[in-house]
């Protein structure tokens, strides 16, 4: 049976009315996004964006950069998405919030989850120019009682937020070389440059005790020591500074306990001698 003899869809089939042209580059997709005037059109474009088989690395970079911007504050109240030049309409703000949430879910499914499952994907992200943007997206709020990461959302977490959390744990483990691997080590410059960011992430996730594994006391970069010390003394948080790590330990500070234990393992005579 040749193709002409196979059953064919009737002319009134809904799929027959759709456009057969396709978008294969980022700029045409973004042009459609700018020109879209309805909520449903932008919802469709968000889903379509991850199906684009972008051949150019620059296009893939632009897609990731766009979605990091779109997903920012996905957890926020619709009032966050109010316009500056006109009266706020709840329904409009809620639709914008939904777009941001879809952006976050797309990132989690197509960026964060694959990096959890594939070390090479994690390595590529952690070694790319996107690392500071990713860390900025997951910036730790140190002003609230207890450090937290706003863009992980609130409890109970959606499944995509759990993927994001697991991704951050994998990223910090790689970035601080918590689990050394001959094949996957961050460039030394990034090891030092983002050490405090990684420590703040671990603190927000309640995972600072990961720093107690192996010989981390000998491998922590100076920036990580400094970030840990600031957390231990309460210099960055909502409460009054503790004044000393001893008082902080007595007050139940996980950061102070980890800082002190690492210092003892490092052989310092007192925590004052630590970086």
N, C-alpha and C positions, 0 to 999 in steps of 0.2 A: 504494500500500500504506500503510494507516494504521498507527499504532504498535501496535495490538492484533494486527495480522497479522504483525509482524516476529518473527523467531526470538527466544525468550526463554531466559535461563539456567535450567537445572534447579534445583529447590529445594536439592539437595545440593551445588551449586557452592560452593566455599569462600568466594567473595566474597559470597555471599548470606547468609552467617552473620555478616558483619561489621556493626558498628554504623554507622548512616548519619548519626548526629548529627555535627556538626562543631564545632570550637572556632575562634572568630574573634577572640578577645581574649586578652591576655597572662595576666590573672589566672586564668581557667579552666585555661589550659595549665599555669601554675605550680602550681595546686592539684593537678592530675594528677601533676605531678613529685613533689610532697611526699608524695602518697599512694602512689606506686608502690613496690612492695616487691620487685620482681625486676629483675635486670640487664637482661633483654631488654626489659622495659617501658620502662626509661629510655633504652635505645638507640633504641627506636622514637620516643620523645618528642623526643629530640635531633634526629633527622631531620625530624620533623614540625614542629618549632619554626620552621625556616627556610621552611616552606611556608605558614605563617600569613600571610595578607594583612592585616596589622595596619593599621587605618585611623588610629588615634591615634598621634601622634608620641611621646606619653609611653609607649605600649606598645612602640614600636620602640626607644626609649631603654632601657627595662627589659630588653628582650631582649639588647641589646648589653652592657649592664652585667652581666647574668647570665652570658653566655658568656665575658666577660673573666675573671670569677671562676672559672667552671668550668674553663677551659683553663689556669689558672695552674699551673705545674710539671707540665705534661702530659708532659714528658720525664723526669721523676724516676723513681727506683726505686720499686717498689710499697711499700717500707717507709715512704715519705713519707706514704702514705695510711693509715697504721695508726691505729686508734682510740686515744684517750687513756685510755679507761676499761675496756678489756678486752684479752685476749691477741690478738696479731697473727696473722692467718691469711693466708698468702701469696695464696691464690686470691682472697680478698676484696679485698686491696690491689691485686692485678693488675686486677680488674674495675673498681675505682675509677680506676685509672690509664687504663684503656681509655676510660672515660667522659670523663676529662679530655682525652685525645688526640682523641676524636671532637669534643669542644667546640672544640679548636684547629683541627681540619680544617674545621669549619663556619665559624669566623671567617675562615679563610684563603680559603675558597671564596666566601663571601657578603659579606664586608666588605673584606678586603685586596686580593683579586684585582680586584674591580670598581673599586676606587680607583686601581689601576694603569692600568686601561684607560679610565677616564673622569675627566677632570680635575675636572669638577663634583662628582663623588662625593668625590674627594680634598679639594677645597675645603670641602665640607660637613663632613667629618669634622674637618679641621684647624681649622675655625672654630667647632666645637661644644663643648659642655661636656664631651664625651668625650675631648678631647685629653689632659688630664692623666691620665685613666685609661689611655688607650692608651700614653702614654709610661711610665706606672708599670708596665704589663704588660710592656713591653720595657725595663725598667730595666737599665742597664748595671752589671755587676759590675766595680768598679774595684779590688777587693782581690786578685783573682787575677793571676797573671803575664800581663800583657796584658789590656786591657779586653775583656769579652765580654758577650753578651746571652743569659742562660740560656734564656729562653723562645723562642729560635730553635732550640733543641735542639742535638744533637751531630752530628758528621759520621759517615757521609755524610748530608746533609740529605734529608728527604722533600720531595716537590714542594711541599707546603703551606708548608714552612719557606722554600723559595725564593721563593714568592709573598710571604711575610711580609717577607723581606729586601728584595725589590724595592719593597714598599710603604713600608718604612722609608726607603729611599733617596729615593723620591718625596716622602715626608712631610718629610724634612729639607731637600730641595731647595726645596720650597714654603715651609717655615717660615723658612729663612734667605734666601729669595729669591735662590737661586743662579742660577736661570734666570728673570729678571724677565719678568713678563707684566702688561700693563695691566689685564687682566680678573681675574686671580687673584693677589691680594696679601694676606698675613695682616694682621690688625689690628695696629697698631703696638705695642699693649700685649703681645700674644702674641709678637711679634717679639723683644721684649726679655726677656720673662718666661721663655721656654723656650730661649733661645739656648745656654746651656751644655748642656742636655739634648740638643739637636740635635748639638752638637759631640761629646759623648760617644758618641752613636750612630754618627756617622761614624768615630770612632776605633775603635770595636768592630768595625765592618764593614771596616776597612782602607781607608777612602775619604776620609781627610782632605784628600787632594790636590784634591778637588772645590772646596775653599775657595780654590784658586789661580786659579779661572776668573774672567775679566772683571775688574771693579773691586770684587771682594769686600772688599779691604782698606779700602775706603771705606764699605762698607755693613754690615759685621759689627756686631751690637749689642754693647754693653759686656759683657753676660753671656756672650756667645760668646767674646770676647777673654779673659775671666777663666778660663773653662773650658779654653780652649786653652792658656793660660799654665800652669795647674795640671798639665795633661797633659805639657806640654813640660818642666817642671821635675821631673816624677815625684812630685809631692806627693800624688797620689791612688792610686798603684799599689802593687803588692806589693813592689817593690824599694826600696832606699834612695833618697831624693831625689838628683837629679843635682847640685844646688848652683848650676848655671848652665846656660843654654840652649846655650852653646858646648860644654860637656862632654856635654850630652844629644845634640847633633848628632853629636859624635864617637862616641858610644855607639850611634848608629844610630836615634835616636828620630824617627819620622815626625812626631810632634806638634811636636817642637822645630824640625825642618827647615821645616815649614809655617809655624810661628809666626815664625821668623826671616825667611823670604822675604816673608811678608805685611808684616812690619815694615819691611823694606827698601823694598818697593813703596809703603808708606804715607809714606816719607820720614823716618822716625824716625832720629835720629843713632845710637841704640843701642836694643837691645831693652829696656833699663831704662826707656826713655821710653814704651814701649807700655802700653796699659791693663792 
